[in-house]
Amino acid sequence: MFGKWFNWHRADRQINEQSQEQNIDMDRLPQHIAIIMDGNGRWAQNRGMPRTFGHRAGVDALRETVKNCSDLGVKVLTVYAFSTENWKRPTDEVSTLMNLIIEYLQREIEEMHKQGVQVRFIGDIESLAAPVKSEIERARARTAKNCGLILNIAVNYGGRGEILTASKRICEDVTQGKIALNKLDENLFAQYLYTGDVLEPDLVIRPGGDYRISNFLLWQIAYAEFWFCDVLWPDFSSKHLVEAISDFQRRNRRFGGVNNKT
């Protein structure tokens, strides 16, 4: 159903060899990587297949990327699986995507649990169909105590909606006297977001050849570094992940300030 199972031991060798080739500094890894998994439909159409075939192929790329980030020691990986705008797609494609979420969790959760991955979900989860919510809750509960890579899967997610939801919650808490309005600052506001208890992304990766944010983590990526490539998501491999990290480590991150070394 998901294609050929990924060889985990081969993945270990590949990511280590490619990291060495690219001279990655393991002490300066991005702590939080966010990925817009783009290009599944086009990948399938290029092969004369229906778009849904591409989404299934994209699961293999996700499996590999999760394992590689875990092996490297990345702390948080957030992936854009289904946006609030994706409901506009054809009914059969939406149905396939929802079923794939269920299948992915059923097939992968035990292996991720063994690897110490903690699986979380961000987005309007309560609005999803009961079978999807049930599998999401099972995955959360199964991995809740794990201390390895935090995998945030964005489902029914939109950045504007997240900010609006956070604002409404803040208004409620101010009205109920739980917080004082004059105490509200950026740090407190961030705690009301879906990602409130994790570091903001250092690196945003978007394969697929497009150069836009697509309503993804609008607040959190204010000072993230971006890495784009033309490869479509099902073809995204450890090679591309290492290239993105290597490029990230060559960046001069000033956060609005100046480089004291120049």
Beta strands, then each sheet from edge to edge (+ up, - down):
strand 1: 32-36
strand 2: 76-83
strand 3: 118-122
strand 4: 150-157
strand 5: 203-206
strand 6: 225-228
sheet 1: 3+ 4+ 2+ 1+ 5+ 6+
end
